[in-house]
Amino acid sequence: MTLLTIAAARVRLHELSLASARDLNADSGSGGFAWLDGDAPDGTRTGSGTTVKAHAAGTYREGWGTYVIVRAADGRAVGGIGFHSAPDEEGRVEIGYDVTEGARGRGYATEAVTAIATWALSQPGVTAVTANTDPDNALSQRVLERAGFVHISTTTDLCAYELSGI
């Protein structure tokens, strides 16, 4: 399998191999990356577990897993981003992301979200990219808005965002 790399201005998104996803999903594994703050954030570990489970279930589709966000300038991993699964029958796909504390507020998440959403929407049959945040996570909501996502609903548990294809 050829692993996908999605390039943005200051970051590169590196799709995780099954071996890297397994390692990163372990409590102390690095996935083979040098992490900015010495360790991967919790959401990245959770996402890598989703990729491992999809492989085990035979539902993994190349490109639709977890990626590590790597700074182009120095090769340091600053977070993770990825898909909860391959697109559904309506062509909708959900993303999740996080960055290490030392990388927050620098625009890396916005670049990564924009890059992965652009890639997803360029794939045949994909109609929309969605993302959910906690209602009190204003920083993540701003990331999505800067990336062009539109707020579509709020419940007591989450705020839903969407970016539709053209």
C-alpha positions, 0 to 999 in steps of 0.5 A: 500500500502506498501511503498518502502525503497531503501537503499544505504551506507549512505542514504535511499530513502523513497517512499512518501505516497499520504498524505506525497506527498500532504503535501510536495507539499504544500508551507510549508509542510514537508511531515513528514520529518525533513529537513537538512536546515529546508525546502525541496528543490523546485525540491522535492516539484515539484516531490511530485506534480507529484506523487499527479497528478499521483494518481489523474489521476489513473496512479500511480504505486507503486514504480514509484513516489517520494522518500525523500533522508534521511541520515542514520546517523541522519535521516535528509532529504537531498533531493528528487529523483524520477520518472517522471512517470512509465516506458513507453512502451519501458521500459524507465523511467526518474528520477529527483533529488535535494538536499538541499544546506547544503547537496551538495558536499557530494556524497548523490545525487550520492548515491541516483541516483545510488540506484534508477537507480539500483532498476529501472533496476532490475524491469521487462521490464525496459531497461533504466533510463534517466535524463536531466540537464540544459546545465550549471548544471555541478554539476548534470552532474557529479553526473550522470556520477559518477552514470554510466550514459552516455551523449547521447545528448545536445540541447540549453535547456538540456543535456540528460543522460542514463543508460541502463540495461545489 
